[in-house]
Amino acid sequence: MRPSRIFRSRWWALLWAAGVIWTALTVATGTPGHAHHPAADAADPDANQNDDGQLHDASGAPVTDDQIRAIANLIG
């Protein structure tokens, strides 16, 4: 399809623009379907460790042993 035909109809132009945006997002973020999932990081303790080896919460604050014990008591 020639570019001049795309812009004869606003619907084709919108479809073309959506394709360009989708392609740009796919290229910028990597392959589709492999998005970052914070819940998966929470299930993997190693994902929440910084270089200092200490666990950190979602905000980046260090987690103490007392906090871990309190959560374990709530769960179990």
C-alpha positions in Angstrom: 0.0 0.0 0.0 1.4 3.4 -1.0 1.6 6.0 1.8 -0.5 8.5 -0.2 -3.4 6.0 -0.1 -3.2 5.7 3.7 -4.0 9.3 4.4 -7.0 9.5 2.0 -9.2 8.0 4.8 -8.9 9.1 8.4 -9.6 5.5 9.5 -6.7 4.1 7.6 -4.5 6.9 9.0 -5.6 6.0 12.5 -4.9 2.3 11.9 -1.5 3.2 10.4 -0.7 5.4 13.4 -1.7 2.7 15.8 0.6 0.3 14.0 3.5 2.7 14.2 2.9 3.2 18.0 2.6 -0.5 18.6 5.8 -1.2 16.7 7.6 1.6 18.6 6.4 0.2 22.0 7.4 -3.3 21.0 10.9 -2.2 20.0 11.3 0.0 23.0 10.2 -2.5 25.6 11.4 -5.7 24.1 9.3 -8.7 23.0 5.5 -8.4 23.7 4.2 -10.5 26.5 7.3 -10.2 28.7 6.2 -7.2 30.8 7.5 -6.6 34.3 5.3 -8.1 37.0 5.9 -6.8 40.6 3.8 -9.6 42.0 6.2 -12.2 40.5 9.1 -10.3 42.1 7.4 -10.4 45.5 7.2 -14.2 45.2 10.9 -14.4 44.5 13.0 -13.1 47.5 16.2 -12.8 45.4 14.5 -10.3 43.2 14.0 -7.9 46.1 17.6 -7.9 47.3 20.0 -5.1 46.5 23.7 -5.4 46.3 24.0 -5.3 50.1 22.1 -8.6 50.4 19.3 -7.2 52.5 15.7 -7.6 51.5 13.8 -4.4 50.4 10.1 -3.7 50.1 8.4 -2.3 47.0 9.3 1.3 48.0 13.0 0.3 48.3 13.1 0.6 52.1 15.0 -2.2 53.9 12.9 -4.9 55.6 13.8 -5.9 59.1 13.6 -9.3 60.7 10.8 -8.1 63.0 8.7 -7.1 60.0 9.3 -10.5 58.4 8.2 -12.3 61.7 5.1 -10.1 61.9 4.1 -11.0 58.3 4.8 -14.7 59.0 2.5 -14.5 62.1 -0.3 -12.8 60.0 0.0 -15.5 57.3 0.3 -18.4 59.5 
